[in-house]
Amino acid sequence: MIHVSAGNSDGAGSLTTPIYETTTFVFDNAEQVREYAEGKSQRFLYSRYANPTVLAVEKTIASLEGGETALVLSSGQSATTTALLGLLSSGDEVICSSAIYGGTLHLLADLLPKFGIRPRFVSLEDLAGVDRVLSDATKMVWFESPINPTLRCVDIAAVATACRARGVLSVVDNTFASPINQRPIALGVDIVMHSATKYLNGHSDVTAGALVGPARLLAPIEKTRRLVGGVLDPYAAYALGRGLKTLDVRVQRHNVNAMAIAGWLSRDRRVNRVYYPGLESHPDHALAARQMSGFGGMVCVDLGGRIERATRFFDRLGLIKRAASLGGVESLCSLPVLTSQWGHSEEELERAGVTQGMARLSIGLEDPDDLIADLDQALG
């Protein structure tokens, strides 16, 4: 995280990766351009294709996830879209967990069918035996673990093994865990996706996405990124790379704080249910303990299934900010039915395990006693 970098000009001796905030790169003569076009040169042509600052952060993220290569894009949603467009064709089926980030669900359900890509949403129980739901048309299985917002966990190795046996690509959204807490490639997954806006950057000031995997699979995605133009800006890439240097120490504090908050909430009678993989009461605690090295900074609470109680709690928060994102140093709270699951039907909410009374907490790096005091007064 600290020493894996690239992009320094020969002889400059810069300790940090420079920001190559340029749209285009200069050649000395036509022969240099020809060598670049023929793939015989390490030079750069245009920042939509490649940029030294962007390559530096890609190298770091690939190393973090234990992958061969990585791509960074302008958002997590751009990473998801570009991966799906780069790897799927008209007529292909993609199996996706019904319990999934709302943006991913709407992308698959509302947009991609216009191009002949057919989604099929399955339950967590189906994912547990995914080999039974794969069809001859299935090209990809896309899932999250832990899942937004219920923090249910999927057996990553089992899904990856079943997919590989049938020649199906497996892609996991590892945003909630981060590479510090979970390494899906080591568990056999083909591609890892991140909303790098969240824990990877960690400071709520960069919107970015990342994909990690083998070069043979990322090559068509990189070509698609060039065509649709979703590459990350060099300055944003620099800020993301700077955030990555403290990822380990930040995530360790997120883990400790969230465990303290989840434990306190689980003992409070004003809370109907607490969702946190680190709690023994969580339905997937044993699985999470097996495939994760830490349980993350996300905690979800159900305040009785009614939106009125959730909004009253939400509106009373003081130190914890009311905002939709996650993974930053500041603690945030959002109401899933008004944000990530907005627009979902009651049936879709039920399949995702989401209730009207849920509040999702992104536990930051503040003193846990201060956070508990705020939660206590907000519960009333």
C-alpha positions in Angstrom: 0.0 0.0 0.0 2.8 2.4 0.7 5.7 1.3 -1.6 4.0 -0.2 -4.7 3.8 2.7 -7.2 4.8 3.7 -10.7 4.8 6.8 -12.9 7.9 8.6 -11.8 9.9 10.3 -14.5 13.4 9.0 -14.9 15.8 11.1 -12.8 13.0 13.1 -11.0 13.4 11.1 -7.7 9.9 12.0 -6.5 8.9 10.2 -3.2 5.2 10.3 -4.1 3.6 9.5 -7.5 3.3 12.7 -9.6 0.0 13.9 -10.9 0.1 13.7 -14.7 -2.8 16.1 -15.2 -2.6 16.1 -19.0 -5.0 15.0 -21.7 -2.4 14.1 -24.2 1.3 13.2 -24.5 4.0 14.5 -26.8 6.0 12.4 -29.2 9.3 13.4 -30.8 8.6 11.9 -34.3 6.3 9.7 -36.4 8.4 6.6 -35.7 7.6 6.9 -31.9 3.9 7.1 -32.7 4.1 4.1 -35.0 5.9 2.1 -32.3 3.2 3.0 -29.8 0.4 2.0 -32.2 2.1 -1.3 -32.9 2.3 -2.0 -29.1 6.1 -1.8 -29.1 6.4 1.2 -26.8 5.7 2.0 -23.2 4.9 5.6 -24.0 1.5 7.2 -23.5 -0.8 8.7 -26.1 -4.0 10.0 -24.5 -5.2 9.9 -20.9 -8.5 8.2 -21.8 -6.4 5.2 -22.9 -3.7 5.3 -20.1 -2.0 7.7 -17.7 1.0 7.2 -15.5 -0.8 8.3 -12.3 -3.7 6.1 -13.1 -1.4 3.1 -13.8 0.3 3.7 -10.4 -2.9 3.3 -8.4 -4.0 0.3 -10.6 -0.7 -1.4 -9.7 -1.3 -0.8 -6.0 -4.9 -2.1 -6.0 -3.9 -5.2 -8.0 -1.2 -5.9 -5.4 -3.7 -5.4 -2.5 -6.2 -7.9 -4.0 -3.5 -10.4 -5.1 -4.6 -10.0 -8.7 -2.6 -9.9 -11.9 -3.9 -6.5 -13.0 -6.4 -3.9 -12.2 -8.4 -1.1 -13.8 -9.7 2.1 -12.1 -12.8 3.9 -13.4 -14.8 7.0 -12.7 -17.2 5.4 -10.2 -18.2 2.0 -8.9 -21.2 2.1 -11.1 -18.9 2.7 -14.1 -16.8 -0.2 -13.1 -19.9 -2.5 -12.9 -21.3 -1.3 -16.2 -18.0 -1.5 -18.1 -17.3 -5.0 -16.8 -20.7 -6.2 -17.8 -20.6 -4.6 -21.3 -17.0 -5.8 -21.8 -17.7 -9.5 -20.9 -21.3 -10.1 -21.9 -23.0 -10.2 -25.3 -26.7 -10.2 -26.4 -28.3 -13.5 -25.4 -26.0 -14.0 -22.4 -27.5 -14.6 -19.0 -26.1 -13.1 -15.8 -27.2 -14.5 -12.5 -27.3 -12.0 -9.7 -28.2 -12.1 -6.1 -31.6 -10.6 -5.3 -29.9 -9.0 -2.3 -27.7 -6.6 -4.1 -26.9 -2.8 -4.2 -29.8 -1.0 -5.8 -27.7 0.6 -8.5 -26.5 -2.8 -9.7 -30.1 -4.2 -9.6 -31.5 -1.4 -11.7 -28.6 -1.5 -14.1 -29.3 -5.2 -14.7 -33.1 -5.1 -14.5 -33.8 -1.9 -16.4 -30.9 -1.0 -18.8 -29.0 -4.1 -19.9 -32.0 -6.0 -21.2 -32.3 -3.3 -23.9 -29.1 -4.8 -25.3 -30.2 -8.4 -25.0 -28.3 -9.2 -21.8 -30.7 -11.2 -19.6 -30.5 -11.0 -15.8 -31.9 -13.6 -13.4 -32.1 -12.7 -9.8 -31.8 -15.5 -7.2 -32.1 -15.8 -3.5 -29.2 -16.3 -1.0 -30.4 -19.9 -0.6 -30.0 -20.3 -4.4 -26.5 -18.9 -4.3 -25.6 -21.4 -1.6 -26.2 -24.1 -4.2 -25.5 -22.0 -7.3 -24.6 -25.0 -9.4 -28.3 -25.9 -9.4 -29.4 -22.6 -10.9 -26.8 -22.2 -13.6 -28.1 -22.7 -17.1 -26.4 -23.2 -20.5 -27.0 -19.5 -21.2 -25.3 -18.4 -18.0 -22.2 -16.5 -18.7 -21.6 -14.7 -15.3 -22.6 -14.8 -11.6 -22.5 -11.4 -9.9 -22.8 -11.1 -6.1 -21.8 -9.2 -3.0 -20.4 -10.4 0.3 -21.1 -8.9 2.8 -24.3 -7.7 1.2 -25.7 -4.2 1.2 -27.4 -3.4 3.6 -28.2 -6.6 5.6 -24.5 -7.7 5.7 -25.5 -11.3 4.9 -22.5 -13.3 3.6 -22.1 -15.6 0.7 -19.7 -18.6 0.6 -17.3 -17.1 -2.0 -15.2 -20.2 -2.5 -18.2 -22.4 -3.1 -19.7 -20.0 -5.7 -16.3 -19.6 -7.4 -15.8 -23.4 -7.5 -19.2 -24.1 -9.0 -18.8 -21.4 -11.6 -15.4 -22.5 -12.7 -16.6 -26.1 -13.1 -19.3 -24.9 -15.6 -17.1 -22.3 -17.4 -19.1 -19.4 -15.9 -17.4 -16.2 -14.8 -17.7 -15.2 -11.1 -17.6 -11.5 -10.1 -17.8 -10.3 -6.5 -18.4 -6.8 -5.2 -15.8 -6.6 -2.3 -16.6 -3.0 -1.4 -18.0 -3.6 2.1 -15.1 -5.9 3.2 -12.1 -4.2 1.5 -9.0 -6.2 0.6 -7.8 -5.9 4.3 -10.7 -8.0 5.5 -11.4 -10.3 2.5 -9.4 -11.6 -0.5 -11.8 -13.1 -3.0 -9.2 -13.9 -5.6 -7.5 -16.2 -3.2 -10.9 -17.9 -2.7 -11.1 -18.5 -6.5 -13.2 -15.7 -7.8 -12.4 -14.5 -11.3 -12.9 -10.7 -10.9 -13.2 -8.4 -7.9 -15.1 -5.1 -8.1 -14.9 -2.1 -5.7 -16.6 1.1 -5.3 -13.2 2.7 -4.6 -15.2 5.8 -3.4 -15.6 3.9 -0.1 -12.9 2.2 2.0 -10.2 2.3 -0.7 -10.1 6.1 -0.8 -11.6 6.5 2.7 -11.9 10.3 2.9 -15.3 10.9 1.2 -13.7 13.1 -1.5 -13.1 10.9 -4.5 -15.7 9.0 -6.7 -14.0 6.0 -8.3 -14.4 2.3 -9.1 -11.9 -0.6 -9.5 -11.8 -4.0 -11.1 -9.1 -6.6 -10.4 -8.4 -9.9 -12.1 -6.4 -11.8 -14.7 -5.2 -9.9 -17.7 -7.1 -12.1 -20.1 -10.4 -11.1 -18.6 -9.6 -7.4 -17.9 -8.3 -6.9 -21.5 -11.8 -6.7 -23.1 -13.0 -4.6 -20.2 -10.0 -2.2 -20.7 -11.0 -2.0 -24.4 -14.6 -1.2 -23.4 -13.4 1.4 -21.0 -11.6 3.2 -23.8 -14.8 3.1 -25.9 -17.2 4.3 -23.3 -14.7 6.7 -21.6 -15.1 5.8 -18.0 -11.4 6.1 -17.0 -10.6 7.9 -13.7 -9.1 11.4 -13.9 -5.4 11.6 -12.9 -6.0 13.9 -10.0 -8.7 11.7 -8.6 -6.3 8.7 -9.1 -3.6 10.5 -7.1 -6.0 11.2 -4.2 -7.2 7.5 -4.3 -3.6 6.4 -4.2 -2.9 8.6 -1.3 -5.9 7.2 0.6 -4.7 3.6 -0.1 -1.5 4.3 1.9 -3.5 4.3 5.2 -6.1 1.6 4.2 -4.8 -1.0 6.6 -4.7 1.2 9.7 -8.1 2.8 8.9 -9.8 -0.6 8.3 -8.4 -2.0 11.6 -10.0 1.0 13.4 -13.3 0.6 11.5 -13.4 -3.1 12.6 -12.8 -2.3 16.3 -15.3 0.6 16.4 -18.0 -1.3 14.5 -17.7 -4.3 16.7 -18.1 -2.1 19.8 -21.1 -0.3 18.3 -22.8 -3.5 17.2 -22.3 -5.1 20.6 -23.8 -2.2 22.4 -26.8 -2.0 20.0 -27.4 -5.7 20.3 -27.9 -5.3 24.1 -30.3 -2.3 23.7 -34.0 -3.2 24.0 -34.9 -0.2 21.8 -33.4 -2.0 18.8 -35.3 -4.8 17.2 -32.4 -6.4 15.4 -28.7 -5.8 14.7 -27.0 -7.0 11.6 -23.2 -7.4 11.9 -21.1 -10.4 10.8 -18.9 -10.1 13.9 -21.9 -10.9 16.2 -22.5 -14.6 17.0 -26.2 -13.8 16.5 -25.6 -13.0 12.8 -26.9 -15.9 10.6 -23.6 -16.0 8.7 -21.2 -15.4 11.5 -19.4 -18.8 11.1 -19.0 -18.2 7.4 -17.7 -14.7 7.8 -15.2 -15.8 10.5 -13.9 -18.4 8.0 -13.5 -16.2 4.9 -12.9 -12.8 6.5 -10.0 -11.6 8.7 -12.1 -8.7 10.0 -15.8 -7.9 10.0 -15.8 -4.3 8.6 -17.2 -1.0 9.5 -20.8 -1.5 8.4 -23.6 -2.1 10.9 -27.3 -2.3 10.1 -30.1 -2.0 12.6 -33.9 -2.7 12.3 -35.9 -0.4 14.5 -39.1 -2.5 14.4 -39.8 -2.6 10.7 -41.6 0.8 10.5 -40.3 3.8 8.6 -41.6 6.2 11.3 -39.2 4.9 14.0 -36.3 4.8 11.5 -36.8 8.4 10.4 -37.2 9.6 14.0 -33.9 7.9 14.9 -32.3 9.2 11.7 -33.4 12.8 12.3 -32.1 12.9 15.9 -28.5 11.9 15.1 -25.9 14.6 15.9 -22.3 13.4 15.6 -23.2 10.7 13.0 -24.0 12.5 9.8 -27.0 11.8 7.6 -25.5 10.8 4.3 -25.8 8.0 1.8 -22.2 6.8 1.3 -19.9 4.8 3.5 -16.3 3.8 4.2 -15.0 7.3 5.1 -13.3 8.4 8.3 -16.6 10.1 9.4 -19.5 8.0 10.7 -22.6 8.2 8.5 -26.2 6.9 8.6 -28.6 6.2 5.7 -32.1 4.7 5.4 -31.9 2.0 2.7 -35.5 2.4 1.6 -34.8 6.1 0.8 -31.3 5.6 -0.7 -29.7 2.3 -1.9 -33.1 0.5 -2.2 -35.2 3.4 -3.3 -37.7 2.5 -5.9 -37.7 -1.2 -5.1 -41.0 -2.9 -5.0 -42.2 -4.5 -1.7 -41.4 -7.9 -3.3 -37.9 -6.8 -4.2 -37.4 -5.5 -0.7 -38.6 -8.7 0.8 -36.2 -10.8 -1.5 -33.4 -8.5 -0.4 -34.2 -8.9 3.3 -34.7 -5.1 3.6 -37.4 -3.6 5.9 -38.8 0.0 6.1 -37.4 0.3 9.6 -33.7 -0.3 8.7 -31.0 2.2 9.3 -27.5 1.5 7.9 -24.5 2.8 9.8 -21.1 3.4 8.4 -18.9 3.5 11.5 -16.0 5.8 11.1 -12.8 6.5 13.1 -14.3 8.6 16.0 -14.0 7.6 19.6 -16.6 4.8 20.0 -17.8 6.2 23.3 -18.8 9.4 21.5 -20.6 7.4 18.8 -22.5 5.3 21.4 -23.6 8.5 23.2 -25.0 9.8 20.0 -26.8 6.6 19.2 -28.2 6.5 22.7 -29.8 10.0 22.5 -31.0 9.3 19.0 -32.9 6.2 20.1 -34.7 8.4 22.7 
